[in-house]
Each structure stands twice: as structure tokens, then as C-alpha cells.
Amino acid sequence: MSATHLLIHRYRPGSGHAEGSAEHDAEMAQWEQADRQLRADGIVVGAFALQGSGTVLGPQDRTVELATDEEIVFAVHAIAVSDDDQAQRIAAGLPTVGYGTVEVRALMG
């Protein structure tokens, strides 16, 4: 039986490889390969890349300012896997862990 998990990718702005560098291009190739493999294996339920940082609302719809050194979410994968361990193995193999974090969360129900 499979369970759906979210892989929530975060990084600190300014970390990672500079756009246009050979290292960034190599990372993008790693992302494309990982995405192709996950889709070929029928694991990806959905995947979304996010632009920049968004608006964070707090109590009473007040905008909350994030510290400039806080990690921001830049992508989310929904994956269907057999268990938490499989989700964590997949997360550990993604380029994000080289400069940011991947939070692995099982969906309820």
C-alpha cells in the first residue's frame, strides 16, 4: 500500500550555486534526471517550483516579515511511496540536500 508524502525543499537565499555557473547547470541536470526517474517510476503525484519568496500572513491577516537569513520554500514534490523510509531515501538523493533542506511529511488520510 502506498502513502503520499510531501518533500518540501528549502534553501537560504544566496546559498547554492550561482545561476549561469557550470555548477548550477550541473545541478539543473541532476534535478531533470531525478524528476524523469521519479516520473518513470510512477512515484510523482505532483511537483511545483516556486518563484522567490511569497507573502507570509500571520494573525488577523497581518503580513509577517521573514528574517533575510531564513530558509524559504522553493519547491514541493508530492510522492506516492510505500513508507516513510522510502520517502526519506528519495529526499536524501535530491540535490537540495547539498545546500538546503528537504522536509519529509506524510499526508493525513
Legacy VTK file of the C-alpha trace (Angstrom):
# vtk DataFile Version 3.0
C-alpha trace
ASCII
DATASET POLYDATA
POINTS 109 float
0.000 0.000 0.000
1.350 3.451 -0.821
1.174 6.659 1.171
1.543 10.173 -0.145
4.328 12.284 1.268
5.379 15.864 0.622
9.004 16.711 0.035
9.335 20.393 0.951
12.556 21.863 -0.431
14.099 24.879 1.326
17.262 26.931 0.991
18.737 30.171 2.280
18.876 32.864 -0.408
22.477 33.245 -1.519
23.369 29.610 -0.856
23.819 27.060 -3.589
25.368 27.629 -6.987
25.165 30.928 -8.862
22.799 30.895 -11.824
24.694 30.585 -15.077
27.655 28.788 -13.487
28.782 25.340 -14.606
27.888 24.036 -11.133
24.339 25.415 -11.403
23.940 23.868 -14.856
25.132 20.514 -13.474
22.648 20.784 -10.600
19.787 21.515 -13.017
20.773 18.402 -14.986
20.640 16.411 -11.711
17.146 17.809 -10.999
15.945 16.901 -14.507
17.323 13.358 -14.190
15.783 12.866 -10.717
12.416 14.211 -11.912
12.444 11.975 -15.010
13.275 8.917 -12.899
10.612 9.611 -10.266
8.008 10.112 -13.001
9.130 6.976 -14.872
8.812 5.008 -11.620
5.262 6.358 -11.148
6.185 7.997 -7.830
5.435 11.664 -8.558
1.880 12.740 -7.755
2.676 16.407 -8.344
5.667 18.749 -8.373
5.822 22.517 -8.142
8.679 25.019 -8.286
8.018 28.339 -6.564
9.170 31.815 -7.550
11.110 33.821 -4.971
9.606 34.254 -1.546
5.895 34.793 -1.084
3.769 36.716 1.341
3.505 35.242 4.822
0.352 36.100 6.728
0.057 35.895 10.474
-2.761 36.505 12.943
-5.515 38.784 11.691
-4.069 38.680 8.148
-1.046 40.761 9.090
1.975 40.332 6.849
4.879 38.728 8.660
8.416 39.741 7.700
10.831 36.834 7.461
14.439 37.271 8.506
16.699 37.643 5.481
18.714 34.587 6.539
15.683 32.288 6.927
15.228 29.351 4.625
12.495 29.739 2.041
10.477 27.034 0.288
11.432 26.832 -3.386
9.820 23.560 -4.468
7.392 20.864 -3.346
7.031 17.282 -4.547
4.075 15.065 -3.686
5.169 11.444 -3.970
3.412 8.102 -3.534
5.726 5.677 -1.735
5.475 2.582 0.421
6.579 4.192 3.693
8.476 6.993 5.464
11.816 5.275 4.872
11.343 5.245 1.098
10.334 8.916 1.141
13.438 9.780 3.169
15.714 7.813 0.818
14.297 9.702 -2.150
14.698 13.050 -0.367
18.312 12.251 0.547
19.137 11.695 -3.131
17.881 15.083 -4.345
20.265 17.997 -4.994
18.622 20.156 -2.310
20.464 18.380 0.495
23.762 19.754 -0.820
22.896 23.337 0.185
19.455 23.357 1.826
16.967 21.017 3.469
14.166 18.676 2.459
11.354 18.218 4.940
9.555 14.875 4.533
5.926 14.926 5.671
3.290 12.215 5.330
-0.160 13.450 4.334
-3.057 12.607 6.596
-5.707 10.150 5.459
LINES 1 110
109 0 1 2 3 4 5 6 7 8 9 10 11 12 13 14 15 16 17 18 19 20 21 22 23 24 25 26 27 28 29 30 31 32 33 34 35 36 37 38 39 40 41 42 43 44 45 46 47 48 49 50 51 52 53 54 55 56 57 58 59 60 61 62 63 64 65 66 67 68 69 70 71 72 73 74 75 76 77 78 79 80 81 82 83 84 85 86 87 88 89 90 91 92 93 94 95 96 97 98 99 100 101 102 103 104 105 106 107 108
